[in-house]
Amino acid sequence: MRDLVSETHVVPSDLIWPLFVKEGLTEPRPIESMPGVFQHGPESLLAEIDAAVAAGLRAVMLFGVPKKKDETGSEARNPEGVLSRAVSSAKQRAQGRLLVVADLCLDEFTSHGHCGVLDSSGLVDNDATLELYVEMAVVLAEAGADVLGLSGMMDNQVLSVRDALDKAGHQDVAILAYSAKYASNFYGPFRDAVNSELKGDRKSYQQDFRNRKEATKEALIDIEQGADIVMVKPALAYLDIISDVAAISEAPVAGYVVSGEYAMVELAAQRGLINREQTISEVLHSVKRAGAQIICSYWAKEYAERYQIENH
Ligand code: PBG
């Protein structure tokens, strides 16, 4: 009876699986703050692409961690850089069976760890950053990215990137806009995952967790500027925001269950305080129930594998 009347179903094709690729690795390296998540080298990345396809996933999202970080994050614009190479090898391996989403942001590439370049007073310079995003977008599109995940929270990033992609002949590359991205403490473990050097915070460009209305405003602006999917991030602590955005958005809505939300469940499960598998399922269903039809989650592969077994 409960199955018959259940309203919400999370299926593998709802999920996007984030993967980290680190330059110079020959073997996967565990990320200490995120039990069960690894930084990958070129070979283990391909194994994960195969696993994603086999599990019935439809999308992976790649983050690159370069060896060399500098003030402007120049490795982000290097066609031979860690992220572009990962994108093209993932694309080749997937043979059209998976969408390859590439993160488009500078924080993994800058020595100061901010999502953009800094002005003389040390604040992120929005418009100077847009110029670099545009270059990075074209490099990633040439590498074969199907979708670009614009996670930097710069004003007008969707407009600038859409325009640059179109001009470069990449009309078919889609934009996943992190429209409502909050300056969140839940990103803590991710900083470890990308070996971020960030000091300070991102409050000059990410949203204030005390605010709600701002989120729908940001989503509407992004849709107007050409976003194909709008995302709310984090997801679990922001279900009200997902629900608001879903109510007004004509574009599909995504939610990102971030590193800190992942780690809370994993660590509580390690301590025996919760049932791990059931909690994962509950988290994913709650994000979908709130209105996100797409969910980015580090549990995507595991959930999809379990789903396949349970539904056969
Ligand atoms: C920025 C970016 C961040 C995350 C994804 N993209 C970090 C930040 O904004 O500080 C966090 C993801 C997570 O915590 O799982 N490129």
py3Dmol code that shows the C-alpha trace and the ligand (Angstrom):
import py3Dmol

protein = """\
ATOM      1  CA  MET A   1       0.000   0.000   0.000  1.00  0.00           C
ATOM      2  CA  ARG A   2       2.792   2.427   0.843  1.00  0.00           C
ATOM      3  CA  ASP A   3       4.391   1.833  -2.570  1.00  0.00           C
ATOM      4  CA  LEU A   4       1.071   2.211  -4.309  1.00  0.00           C
ATOM      5  CA  VAL A   5       0.408   5.637  -2.846  1.00  0.00           C
ATOM      6  CA  SER A   6       3.961   6.969  -2.608  1.00  0.00           C
ATOM      7  CA  GLU A   7       4.370  10.363  -4.254  1.00  0.00           C
ATOM      8  CA  THR A   8       8.106  10.708  -4.727  1.00  0.00           C
ATOM      9  CA  HIS A   9      10.506   8.429  -6.566  1.00  0.00           C
ATOM     10  CA  VAL A  10      14.211   8.973  -6.974  1.00  0.00           C
ATOM     11  CA  VAL A  11      15.559   7.087  -9.969  1.00  0.00           C
ATOM     12  CA  PRO A  12      19.147   6.897 -11.239  1.00  0.00           C
ATOM     13  CA  SER A  13      18.402   9.227 -14.155  1.00  0.00           C
ATOM     14  CA  ASP A  14      17.591  12.005 -11.649  1.00  0.00           C
ATOM     15  CA  LEU A  15      21.138  12.017 -10.340  1.00  0.00           C
ATOM     16  CA  ILE A  16      24.362  13.797 -11.179  1.00  0.00           C
ATOM     17  CA  TRP A  17      27.496  12.251  -9.725  1.00  0.00           C
ATOM     18  CA  PRO A  18      30.324  14.682  -8.873  1.00  0.00           C
ATOM     19  CA  LEU A  19      33.869  13.361  -9.393  1.00  0.00           C
ATOM     20  CA  PHE A  20      37.205  14.908  -8.473  1.00  0.00           C
ATOM     21  CA  VAL A  21      40.223  14.594 -10.719  1.00  0.00           C
ATOM     22  CA  LYS A  22      43.624  15.592  -9.438  1.00  0.00           C
ATOM     23  CA  GLU A  23      46.583  16.264 -11.664  1.00  0.00           C
ATOM     24  CA  GLY A  24      49.499  13.909 -11.190  1.00  0.00           C
ATOM     25  CA  LEU A  25      47.673  11.140  -9.355  1.00  0.00           C
ATOM     26  CA  THR A  26      48.294   7.607 -10.521  1.00  0.00           C
ATOM     27  CA  GLU A  27      45.962   6.009  -8.016  1.00  0.00           C
ATOM     28  CA  PRO A  28      42.745   7.163  -6.378  1.00  0.00           C
ATOM     29  CA  ARG A  29      43.355   9.016  -3.144  1.00  0.00           C
ATOM     30  CA  PRO A  30      40.720   9.003  -0.398  1.00  0.00           C
ATOM     31  CA  ILE A  31      39.420  12.387   0.704  1.00  0.00           C
ATOM     32  CA  GLU A  32      39.682  12.269   4.448  1.00  0.00           C
ATOM     33  CA  SER A  33      36.812  14.620   5.163  1.00  0.00           C
ATOM     34  CA  MET A  34      34.455  12.723   2.857  1.00  0.00           C
ATOM     35  CA  PRO A  35      34.610   9.006   3.662  1.00  0.00           C
ATOM     36  CA  GLY A  36      34.033   6.970   0.512  1.00  0.00           C
ATOM     37  CA  VAL A  37      34.913   9.802  -1.895  1.00  0.00           C
ATOM     38  CA  PHE A  38      38.200   9.880  -3.807  1.00  0.00           C
ATOM     39  CA  GLN A  39      40.346  12.151  -5.890  1.00  0.00           C
ATOM     40  CA  HIS A  40      40.986  10.370  -9.153  1.00  0.00           C
ATOM     41  CA  GLY A  41      43.815  10.043 -11.616  1.00  0.00           C
ATOM     42  CA  PRO A  42      43.173   9.490 -15.324  1.00  0.00           C
ATOM     43  CA  GLU A  43      42.724   5.726 -15.055  1.00  0.00           C
ATOM     44  CA  SER A  44      40.462   5.511 -12.054  1.00  0.00           C
ATOM     45  CA  LEU A  45      38.370   8.283 -13.594  1.00  0.00           C
ATOM     46  CA  LEU A  46      37.669   6.033 -16.567  1.00  0.00           C
ATOM     47  CA  ALA A  47      36.768   3.170 -14.268  1.00  0.00           C
ATOM     48  CA  GLU A  48      34.252   5.439 -12.542  1.00  0.00           C
ATOM     49  CA  ILE A  49      32.790   6.471 -15.888  1.00  0.00           C
ATOM     50  CA  ASP A  50      32.250   2.793 -16.697  1.00  0.00           C
ATOM     51  CA  ALA A  51      30.702   2.243 -13.275  1.00  0.00           C
ATOM     52  CA  ALA A  52      28.396   5.222 -13.714  1.00  0.00           C
ATOM     53  CA  VAL A  53      27.160   3.910 -17.058  1.00  0.00           C
ATOM     54  CA  ALA A  54      26.694   0.425 -15.658  1.00  0.00           C
ATOM     55  CA  ALA A  55      24.709   1.791 -12.710  1.00  0.00           C
ATOM     56  CA  GLY A  56      22.316   3.581 -15.040  1.00  0.00           C
ATOM     57  CA  LEU A  57      23.419   7.104 -14.219  1.00  0.00           C
ATOM     58  CA  ARG A  58      23.031   9.719 -16.938  1.00  0.00           C
ATOM     59  CA  ALA A  59      25.404  12.428 -15.782  1.00  0.00           C
ATOM     60  CA  VAL A  60      28.688  13.015 -14.037  1.00  0.00           C
ATOM     61  CA  MET A  61      30.091  16.358 -12.979  1.00  0.00           C
ATOM     62  CA  LEU A  62      33.838  16.840 -13.025  1.00  0.00           C
ATOM     63  CA  PHE A  63      35.961  19.015 -10.766  1.00  0.00           C
ATOM     64  CA  GLY A  64      39.660  19.445 -11.539  1.00  0.00           C
ATOM     65  CA  VAL A  65      42.447  19.963  -9.054  1.00  0.00           C
ATOM     66  CA  PRO A  66      45.569  21.342 -10.750  1.00  0.00           C
ATOM     67  CA  LYS A  67      49.138  21.007  -9.498  1.00  0.00           C
ATOM     68  CA  LYS A  68      49.845  24.642 -10.046  1.00  0.00           C
ATOM     69  CA  LYS A  69      47.574  27.311  -8.603  1.00  0.00           C
ATOM     70  CA  ASP A  70      48.066  31.018  -9.213  1.00  0.00           C
ATOM     71  CA  GLU A  71      46.375  34.403  -8.735  1.00  0.00           C
ATOM     72  CA  THR A  72      44.178  34.149 -11.824  1.00  0.00           C
ATOM     73  CA  GLY A  73      43.717  30.374 -11.897  1.00  0.00           C
ATOM     74  CA  SER A  74      45.395  30.110 -15.280  1.00  0.00           C
ATOM     75  CA  GLU A  75      45.289  26.305 -15.342  1.00  0.00           C
ATOM     76  CA  ALA A  76      41.522  26.615 -15.703  1.00  0.00           C
ATOM     77  CA  ARG A  77      42.066  28.045 -19.167  1.00  0.00           C
ATOM     78  CA  ASN A  78      44.694  25.537 -20.236  1.00  0.00           C
ATOM     79  CA  PRO A  79      43.313  23.208 -22.923  1.00  0.00           C
ATOM     80  CA  GLU A  80      45.835  20.644 -21.679  1.00  0.00           C
ATOM     81  CA  GLY A  81      44.928  21.300 -18.050  1.00  0.00           C
ATOM     82  CA  VAL A  82      43.616  18.688 -15.641  1.00  0.00           C
ATOM     83  CA  LEU A  83      39.939  19.532 -16.067  1.00  0.00           C
ATOM     84  CA  SER A  84      39.861  19.793 -19.857  1.00  0.00           C
ATOM     85  CA  ARG A  85      41.780  16.560 -20.190  1.00  0.00           C
ATOM     86  CA  ALA A  86      39.422  14.814 -17.781  1.00  0.00           C
ATOM     87  CA  VAL A  87      36.415  16.114 -19.711  1.00  0.00           C
ATOM     88  CA  SER A  88      37.673  14.874 -23.036  1.00  0.00           C
ATOM     89  CA  SER A  89      38.690  11.459 -21.763  1.00  0.00           C
ATOM     90  CA  ALA A  90      35.398  11.015 -19.882  1.00  0.00           C
ATOM     91  CA  LYS A  91      33.492  11.993 -23.012  1.00  0.00           C
ATOM     92  CA  GLN A  92      35.393   9.535 -25.153  1.00  0.00           C
ATOM     93  CA  ARG A  93      34.901   6.755 -22.693  1.00  0.00           C
ATOM     94  CA  ALA A  94      31.207   7.441 -22.202  1.00  0.00           C
ATOM     95  CA  GLN A  95      30.476   7.275 -25.942  1.00  0.00           C
ATOM     96  CA  GLY A  96      27.338   9.337 -25.578  1.00  0.00           C
ATOM     97  CA  ARG A  97      25.929   7.233 -22.756  1.00  0.00           C
ATOM     98  CA  LEU A  98      26.565   9.875 -20.080  1.00  0.00           C
ATOM     99  CA  LEU A  99      26.389  13.628 -20.001  1.00  0.00           C
ATOM    100  CA  VAL A 100      29.644  15.176 -18.948  1.00  0.00           C
ATOM    101  CA  VAL A 101      29.133  18.271 -16.844  1.00  0.00           C
ATOM    102  CA  ALA A 102      32.230  20.371 -16.134  1.00  0.00           C
ATOM    103  CA  ASP A 103      32.457  22.703 -13.163  1.00  0.00           C
ATOM    104  CA  LEU A 104      33.084  26.236 -14.296  1.00  0.00           C
ATOM    105  CA  CYS A 105      34.666  28.175 -11.472  1.00  0.00           C
ATOM    106  CA  LEU A 106      38.116  29.338 -10.477  1.00  0.00           C
ATOM    107  CA  ASP A 107      38.351  28.332  -6.828  1.00  0.00           C
ATOM    108  CA  GLU A 108      40.072  25.009  -7.504  1.00  0.00           C
ATOM    109  CA  PHE A 109      42.629  26.873  -9.612  1.00  0.00           C
ATOM    110  CA  THR A 110      43.442  30.045  -7.678  1.00  0.00           C
ATOM    111  CA  SER A 111      46.185  30.342  -5.091  1.00  0.00           C
ATOM    112  CA  HIS A 112      43.867  32.371  -2.838  1.00  0.00           C
ATOM    113  CA  GLY A 113      40.979  29.917  -3.258  1.00  0.00           C
ATOM    114  CA  HIS A 114      38.371  32.457  -4.329  1.00  0.00           C
ATOM    115  CA  CYS A 115      35.957  31.819  -7.178  1.00  0.00           C
ATOM    116  CA  GLY A 116      37.258  34.805  -9.114  1.00  0.00           C
ATOM    117  CA  VAL A 117      40.195  37.160  -9.484  1.00  0.00           C
ATOM    118  CA  LEU A 118      40.853  39.760  -6.821  1.00  0.00           C
ATOM    119  CA  ASP A 119      41.035  43.527  -7.176  1.00  0.00           C
ATOM    120  CA  SER A 120      43.662  45.680  -5.476  1.00  0.00           C
ATOM    121  CA  SER A 121      41.706  45.684  -2.216  1.00  0.00           C
ATOM    122  CA  GLY A 122      41.556  41.900  -2.156  1.00  0.00           C
ATOM    123  CA  LEU A 123      37.869  41.592  -3.056  1.00  0.00           C
ATOM    124  CA  VAL A 124      36.612  39.462  -5.913  1.00  0.00           C
ATOM    125  CA  ASP A 125      36.355  41.549  -9.082  1.00  0.00           C
ATOM    126  CA  ASN A 126      33.088  40.433 -10.691  1.00  0.00           C
ATOM    127  CA  ASP A 127      33.583  41.727 -14.217  1.00  0.00           C
ATOM    128  CA  ALA A 128      37.240  40.807 -14.544  1.00  0.00           C
ATOM    129  CA  THR A 129      36.234  37.307 -13.426  1.00  0.00           C
ATOM    130  CA  LEU A 130      33.582  37.066 -16.136  1.00  0.00           C
ATOM    131  CA  GLU A 131      36.265  37.477 -18.786  1.00  0.00           C
ATOM    132  CA  LEU A 132      38.112  34.488 -17.389  1.00  0.00           C
ATOM    133  CA  TYR A 133      34.929  32.393 -17.102  1.00  0.00           C
ATOM    134  CA  VAL A 134      34.233  33.053 -20.754  1.00  0.00           C
ATOM    135  CA  GLU A 135      37.653  31.757 -21.760  1.00  0.00           C
ATOM    136  CA  MET A 136      37.313  28.758 -19.496  1.00  0.00           C
ATOM    137  CA  ALA A 137      33.864  28.019 -20.915  1.00  0.00           C
ATOM    138  CA  VAL A 138      35.159  27.854 -24.453  1.00  0.00           C
ATOM    139  CA  VAL A 139      38.101  25.648 -23.435  1.00  0.00           C
ATOM    140  CA  LEU A 140      35.761  23.208 -21.662  1.00  0.00           C
ATOM    141  CA  ALA A 141      33.297  23.199 -24.534  1.00  0.00           C
ATOM    142  CA  GLU A 142      36.105  22.429 -26.984  1.00  0.00           C
ATOM    143  CA  ALA A 143      37.177  19.597 -24.692  1.00  0.00           C
ATOM    144  CA  GLY A 144      33.693  18.146 -25.167  1.00  0.00           C
ATOM    145  CA  ALA A 145      31.694  19.185 -22.104  1.00  0.00           C
ATOM    146  CA  ASP A 146      27.966  18.711 -22.658  1.00  0.00           C
ATOM    147  CA  VAL A 147      27.005  20.981 -19.806  1.00  0.00           C
ATOM    148  CA  LEU A 148      28.857  23.668 -17.874  1.00  0.00           C
ATOM    149  CA  GLY A 149      28.123  24.030 -14.171  1.00  0.00           C
ATOM    150  CA  LEU A 150      28.454  27.726 -13.417  1.00  0.00           C
ATOM    151  CA  SER A 151      29.218  27.665  -9.722  1.00  0.00           C
ATOM    152  CA  GLY A 152      31.012  30.962  -9.182  1.00  0.00           C
ATOM    153  CA  MET A 153      28.045  33.191  -8.284  1.00  0.00           C
ATOM    154  CA  MET A 154      29.296  36.153 -10.317  1.00  0.00           C
ATOM    155  CA  ASP A 155      26.601  38.526 -11.531  1.00  0.00           C
ATOM    156  CA  ASN A 156      25.833  38.039 -15.216  1.00  0.00           C
ATOM    157  CA  GLN A 157      27.862  34.841 -15.524  1.00  0.00           C
ATOM    158  CA  VAL A 158      25.097  33.038 -17.400  1.00  0.00           C
ATOM    159  CA  LEU A 159      24.681  35.861 -19.901  1.00  0.00           C
ATOM    160  CA  SER A 160      28.419  36.139 -20.561  1.00  0.00           C
ATOM    161  CA  VAL A 161      29.042  32.427 -20.875  1.00  0.00           C
ATOM    162  CA  ARG A 162      25.969  31.777 -23.047  1.00  0.00           C
ATOM    163  CA  ASP A 163      27.016  34.531 -25.410  1.00  0.00           C
ATOM    164  CA  ALA A 164      30.606  33.317 -25.628  1.00  0.00           C
ATOM    165  CA  LEU A 165      29.546  29.714 -26.215  1.00  0.00           C
ATOM    166  CA  ASP A 166      27.172  30.719 -28.986  1.00  0.00           C
ATOM    167  CA  LYS A 167      29.791  32.873 -30.674  1.00  0.00           C
ATOM    168  CA  ALA A 168      32.302  30.035 -30.548  1.00  0.00           C
ATOM    169  CA  GLY A 169      29.833  27.649 -32.210  1.00  0.00           C
ATOM    170  CA  HIS A 170      28.864  25.805 -29.021  1.00  0.00           C
ATOM    171  CA  GLN A 171      25.141  26.484 -29.103  1.00  0.00           C
ATOM    172  CA  ASP A 172      24.471  22.936 -27.930  1.00  0.00           C
ATOM    173  CA  VAL A 173      26.456  23.167 -24.720  1.00  0.00           C
ATOM    174  CA  ALA A 174      23.954  23.607 -21.895  1.00  0.00           C
ATOM    175  CA  ILE A 175      24.227  25.709 -18.770  1.00  0.00           C
ATOM    176  CA  LEU A 176      23.556  24.410 -15.300  1.00  0.00           C
ATOM    177  CA  ALA A 177      23.442  27.584 -13.242  1.00  0.00           C
ATOM    178  CA  TYR A 178      24.109  27.510  -9.525  1.00  0.00           C
ATOM    179  CA  SER A 179      21.511  30.229  -9.185  1.00  0.00           C
ATOM    180  CA  ALA A 180      20.973  30.202  -5.464  1.00  0.00           C
ATOM    181  CA  LYS A 181      24.270  29.321  -3.914  1.00  0.00           C
ATOM    182  CA  TYR A 182      24.601  30.188  -0.274  1.00  0.00           C
ATOM    183  CA  ALA A 183      27.782  31.115   1.586  1.00  0.00           C
ATOM    184  CA  SER A 184      27.552  27.879   3.519  1.00  0.00           C
ATOM    185  CA  ASN A 185      29.494  26.165   6.246  1.00  0.00           C
ATOM    186  CA  PHE A 186      28.461  22.891   4.690  1.00  0.00           C
ATOM    187  CA  TYR A 187      31.147  23.256   1.994  1.00  0.00           C
ATOM    188  CA  GLY A 188      33.863  22.594   4.585  1.00  0.00           C
ATOM    189  CA  PRO A 189      34.845  19.072   3.488  1.00  0.00           C
ATOM    190  CA  PHE A 190      34.851  20.079  -0.216  1.00  0.00           C
ATOM    191  CA  ARG A 191      37.728  22.448   0.463  1.00  0.00           C
ATOM    192  CA  ASP A 192      39.724  19.393   1.418  1.00  0.00           C
ATOM    193  CA  ALA A 193      38.554  17.596  -1.726  1.00  0.00           C
ATOM    194  CA  VAL A 194      39.944  20.307  -4.007  1.00  0.00           C
ATOM    195  CA  ASN A 195      42.904  21.186  -1.776  1.00  0.00           C
ATOM    196  CA  SER A 196      41.545  24.718  -1.524  1.00  0.00           C
ATOM    197  CA  GLU A 197      43.717  27.439  -0.088  1.00  0.00           C
ATOM    198  CA  LEU A 198      40.756  29.630   0.844  1.00  0.00           C
ATOM    199  CA  LYS A 199      41.194  32.006   3.736  1.00  0.00           C
ATOM    200  CA  GLY A 200      38.245  34.108   4.748  1.00  0.00           C
ATOM    201  CA  ASP A 201      34.834  33.517   3.258  1.00  0.00           C
ATOM    202  CA  ARG A 202      32.749  34.001   0.138  1.00  0.00           C
ATOM    203  CA  LYS A 203      30.219  36.390   1.592  1.00  0.00           C
ATOM    204  CA  SER A 204      30.882  39.080  -0.996  1.00  0.00           C
ATOM    205  CA  TYR A 205      29.432  36.877  -3.750  1.00  0.00           C
ATOM    206  CA  GLN A 206      27.457  33.988  -2.271  1.00  0.00           C
ATOM    207  CA  GLN A 207      24.066  34.404  -0.613  1.00  0.00           C
ATOM    208  CA  ASP A 208      23.253  35.021   3.012  1.00  0.00           C
ATOM    209  CA  PHE A 209      21.609  32.045   4.698  1.00  0.00           C
ATOM    210  CA  ARG A 210      19.170  34.365   6.420  1.00  0.00           C
ATOM    211  CA  ASN A 211      17.579  35.232   3.076  1.00  0.00           C
ATOM    212  CA  ARG A 212      14.896  33.486   1.092  1.00  0.00           C
ATOM    213  CA  LYS A 213      13.420  35.855  -1.488  1.00  0.00           C
ATOM    214  CA  GLU A 214      16.784  36.592  -3.033  1.00  0.00           C
ATOM    215  CA  ALA A 215      16.947  32.994  -4.254  1.00  0.00           C
ATOM    216  CA  THR A 216      13.943  33.195  -6.551  1.00  0.00           C
ATOM    217  CA  LYS A 217      15.163  36.510  -7.851  1.00  0.00           C
ATOM    218  CA  GLU A 218      18.548  34.994  -8.740  1.00  0.00           C
ATOM    219  CA  ALA A 219      16.922  31.987 -10.400  1.00  0.00           C
ATOM    220  CA  LEU A 220      14.665  34.171 -12.538  1.00  0.00           C
ATOM    221  CA  ILE A 221      17.620  36.290 -13.640  1.00  0.00           C
ATOM    222  CA  ASP A 222      19.569  33.176 -14.628  1.00  0.00           C
ATOM    223  CA  ILE A 223      16.644  31.725 -16.576  1.00  0.00           C
ATOM    224  CA  GLU A 224      16.209  35.025 -18.354  1.00  0.00           C
ATOM    225  CA  GLN A 225      19.904  34.973 -19.245  1.00  0.00           C
ATOM    226  CA  GLY A 226      19.701  31.482 -20.734  1.00  0.00           C
ATOM    227  CA  ALA A 227      20.215  28.950 -17.945  1.00  0.00           C
ATOM    228  CA  ASP A 228      18.945  25.505 -18.931  1.00  0.00           C
ATOM    229  CA  ILE A 229      18.838  24.180 -15.367  1.00  0.00           C
ATOM    230  CA  VAL A 230      18.826  26.193 -12.154  1.00  0.00           C
ATOM    231  CA  MET A 231      20.382  24.808  -9.009  1.00  0.00           C
ATOM    232  CA  VAL A 232      19.997  25.439  -5.310  1.00  0.00           C
ATOM    233  CA  LYS A 233      22.979  24.690  -3.132  1.00  0.00           C
ATOM    234  CA  PRO A 234      23.274  23.330  -0.490  1.00  0.00           C
ATOM    235  CA  ALA A 235      20.110  21.234  -0.711  1.00  0.00           C
ATOM    236  CA  LEU A 236      19.262  19.640   2.592  1.00  0.00           C
ATOM    237  CA  ALA A 237      19.442  22.771   4.730  1.00  0.00           C
ATOM    238  CA  TYR A 238      17.672  24.713   1.950  1.00  0.00           C
ATOM    239  CA  LEU A 239      14.603  22.656   1.102  1.00  0.00           C
ATOM    240  CA  ASP A 240      12.410  25.746   1.466  1.00  0.00           C
ATOM    241  CA  ILE A 241      14.511  27.453  -1.182  1.00  0.00           C
ATOM    242  CA  ILE A 242      14.227  24.479  -3.536  1.00  0.00           C
ATOM    243  CA  SER A 243      10.486  24.546  -3.050  1.00  0.00           C
ATOM    244  CA  ASP A 244      10.300  28.288  -3.767  1.00  0.00           C
ATOM    245  CA  VAL A 245      12.462  28.051  -6.867  1.00  0.00           C
ATOM    246  CA  ALA A 246      10.538  25.029  -8.161  1.00  0.00           C
ATOM    247  CA  ALA A 247       7.309  26.966  -7.796  1.00  0.00           C
ATOM    248  CA  ILE A 248       8.430  29.790 -10.070  1.00  0.00           C
ATOM    249  CA  SER A 249      10.924  28.129 -12.423  1.00  0.00           C
ATOM    250  CA  GLU A 250      10.093  27.086 -15.935  1.00  0.00           C
ATOM    251  CA  ALA A 251      13.523  25.493 -16.141  1.00  0.00           C
ATOM    252  CA  PRO A 252      14.304  22.189 -14.429  1.00  0.00           C
ATOM    253  CA  VAL A 253      15.485  22.641 -10.847  1.00  0.00           C
ATOM    254  CA  ALA A 254      18.451  20.861  -9.303  1.00  0.00           C
ATOM    255  CA  GLY A 255      19.599  20.559  -5.708  1.00  0.00           C
ATOM    256  CA  TYR A 256      23.169  19.802  -4.603  1.00  0.00           C
ATOM    257  CA  VAL A 257      23.601  17.708  -1.464  1.00  0.00           C
ATOM    258  CA  VAL A 258      26.988  19.153  -0.571  1.00  0.00           C
ATOM    259  CA  SER A 259      30.071  17.770   1.094  1.00  0.00           C
ATOM    260  CA  GLY A 260      29.124  18.753   4.645  1.00  0.00           C
ATOM    261  CA  GLU A 261      25.665  17.259   4.282  1.00  0.00           C
ATOM    262  CA  TYR A 262      27.279  14.098   2.944  1.00  0.00           C
ATOM    263  CA  ALA A 263      29.818  13.985   5.752  1.00  0.00           C
ATOM    264  CA  MET A 264      27.191  14.442   8.470  1.00  0.00           C
ATOM    265  CA  VAL A 265      25.373  11.330   7.340  1.00  0.00           C
ATOM    266  CA  GLU A 266      28.546   9.319   6.817  1.00  0.00           C
ATOM    267  CA  LEU A 267      30.028  10.181  10.196  1.00  0.00           C
ATOM    268  CA  ALA A 268      26.781   9.635  12.061  1.00  0.00           C
ATOM    269  CA  ALA A 269      26.490   6.252  10.344  1.00  0.00           C
ATOM    270  CA  GLN A 270      30.077   5.386  11.249  1.00  0.00           C
ATOM    271  CA  ARG A 271      29.184   6.045  14.870  1.00  0.00           C
ATOM    272  CA  GLY A 272      26.193   3.740  14.532  1.00  0.00           C
ATOM    273  CA  LEU A 273      23.753   6.555  15.190  1.00  0.00           C
ATOM    274  CA  ILE A 274      21.681   6.169  12.025  1.00  0.00           C
ATOM    275  CA  ASN A 275      20.925   3.564   9.399  1.00  0.00           C
ATOM    276  CA  ARG A 276      23.199   4.670   6.585  1.00  0.00           C
ATOM    277  CA  GLU A 277      21.371   3.343   3.513  1.00  0.00           C
ATOM    278  CA  GLN A 278      17.946   4.394   4.686  1.00  0.00           C
ATOM    279  CA  THR A 279      19.186   7.845   5.604  1.00  0.00           C
ATOM    280  CA  ILE A 280      20.747   8.304   2.168  1.00  0.00           C
ATOM    281  CA  SER A 281      17.455   7.362   0.583  1.00  0.00           C
ATOM    282  CA  GLU A 282      15.575   9.729   2.885  1.00  0.00           C
ATOM    283  CA  VAL A 283      17.899  12.630   2.080  1.00  0.00           C
ATOM    284  CA  LEU A 284      17.598  12.115  -1.678  1.00  0.00           C
ATOM    285  CA  HIS A 285      13.822  11.724  -1.531  1.00  0.00           C
ATOM    286  CA  SER A 286      13.436  14.838   0.602  1.00  0.00           C
ATOM    287  CA  VAL A 287      15.335  16.919  -1.943  1.00  0.00           C
ATOM    288  CA  LYS A 288      13.186  15.585  -4.743  1.00  0.00           C
ATOM    289  CA  ARG A 289       9.991  15.990  -2.718  1.00  0.00           C
ATOM    290  CA  ALA A 290      10.891  19.634  -2.130  1.00  0.00           C
ATOM    291  CA  GLY A 291      10.849  20.162  -5.902  1.00  0.00           C
ATOM    292  CA  ALA A 292      14.279  19.341  -7.334  1.00  0.00           C
ATOM    293  CA  GLN A 293      13.933  16.992 -10.257  1.00  0.00           C
ATOM    294  CA  ILE A 294      17.706  16.690 -10.509  1.00  0.00           C
ATOM    295  CA  ILE A 295      19.961  15.916  -7.555  1.00  0.00           C
ATOM    296  CA  CYS A 296      23.734  16.236  -7.412  1.00  0.00           C
ATOM    297  CA  SER A 297      25.022  13.780  -4.883  1.00  0.00           C
ATOM    298  CA  TYR A 298      28.206  11.962  -3.916  1.00  0.00           C
ATOM    299  CA  TRP A 299      25.916   8.975  -3.268  1.00  0.00           C
ATOM    300  CA  ALA A 300      24.680   8.865  -6.867  1.00  0.00           C
ATOM    301  CA  LYS A 301      26.560   5.765  -7.967  1.00  0.00           C
ATOM    302  CA  GLU A 302      25.885   3.829  -4.800  1.00  0.00           C
ATOM    303  CA  TYR A 303      22.206   4.750  -4.839  1.00  0.00           C
ATOM    304  CA  ALA A 304      21.867   3.836  -8.518  1.00  0.00           C
ATOM    305  CA  GLU A 305      23.564   0.479  -8.003  1.00  0.00           C
ATOM    306  CA  ARG A 306      21.258  -0.317  -5.111  1.00  0.00           C
ATOM    307  CA  TYR A 307      18.247   0.859  -7.095  1.00  0.00           C
ATOM    308  CA  GLN A 308      19.103  -1.534  -9.904  1.00  0.00           C
ATOM    309  CA  ILE A 309      19.386  -4.482  -7.551  1.00  0.00           C
ATOM    310  CA  GLU A 310      16.203  -3.643  -5.676  1.00  0.00           C
ATOM    311  CA  ASN A 311      14.175  -3.113  -8.840  1.00  0.00           C
ATOM    312  CA  HIS A 312      15.022  -6.327 -10.594  1.00  0.00           C
TER     313      HIS A 312
END
"""
ligand_1 = """\
16
PBG
C 32.895 26.164 -6.174
C 32.217 25.018 -5.567
C 32.129 24.690 -4.218
C 31.387 23.517 -4.152
C 31.073 23.138 -5.437
N 31.568 24.095 -6.316
C 32.760 25.294 -3.040
C 32.444 26.659 -2.612
O 31.679 27.411 -3.211
O 33.027 27.038 -1.596
C 31.028 22.804 -2.897
C 30.487 21.447 -3.089
C 30.397 20.671 -1.847
O 30.627 21.191 -0.729
O 30.073 19.481 -1.957
N 33.563 25.774 -7.347
"""
view = py3Dmol.view(width=600, height=400)
view.addModel(protein, "pdb")
view.setStyle({"model": 0}, {"cartoon": {"style": "trace"}})
view.addModel(ligand_1, "xyz")
view.setStyle({"model": 1}, {"stick": {}})
view.zoomTo()
view.show()
